Amino acid sequence: MAFTVPNPGRTSEDAPVFEALMALAAEFAELPRPYIVVHSTGAGFVLQLMHPSLFEAWREALRLPADKVQLHVTANSTWLSSWGRFRGVAFELTGHGVPLLAEQAEAPRVAAESSAVAA
C-alpha cells in the first residue's frame, strides 16, 4: 500500500487571514496580546485569551453581542466563546480560566459536557 501525502495547499491561500491579523494588530494595538491559531485551511483564525476579563475587552472591541457568548464546561476545562468576521475573515474568540463554583460545574447542561449559552 502506497502512502500519498495530502496536498496542504499554498501559503498564499492564507493571505486574507494574515492581512486580517495585521489589521487587527494595528487597530487594537492596546488590547492584551491573544494566543493566535491560524487554521491550515485558510478559513479563519482563533484568538485565545487566558482570562474572562481579557476575553471581555476583546469582545467589546470587536463588537460581538454579549447574548451570543457561549459558556463551555467539560470535566477538565471551562471557557467562553464567540464568533465573528473581521475584514471578511471568520474568527473565534475564546476566553479561558472561567471560575465556577462546585455547584455550577456540576449542574446539568443542555447536552452532556457540551455548550450552553451563558447568562
HELIX and SHEET records of a PDB file:
HELIX    1   1 THR A   11  ASP A   14  5                                   4    
HELIX    2   2 ALA A   15  GLU A   27  1                                  13    
HELIX    3   3 PRO A   52  ALA A   61  1                                  10    
HELIX    4   4 ALA A   66  LYS A   68  5                                   3    
HELIX    5   5 ALA A  102  GLU A  106  1                                   5    
SHEET    1   A 6 TYR A  35  VAL A  38  0                                        
SHEET    2   A 6 GLY A  44  LEU A  49 -1                                        
SHEET    3   A 6 VAL A  89  HIS A  96  1                                        
SHEET    4   A 6 THR A  78  PHE A  86 -1                                        
SHEET    5   A 6 GLN A  70  VAL A  73 -1                                        
SHEET    6   A 6 SER A 115  VAL A 117 -1                                        
END                                                                             
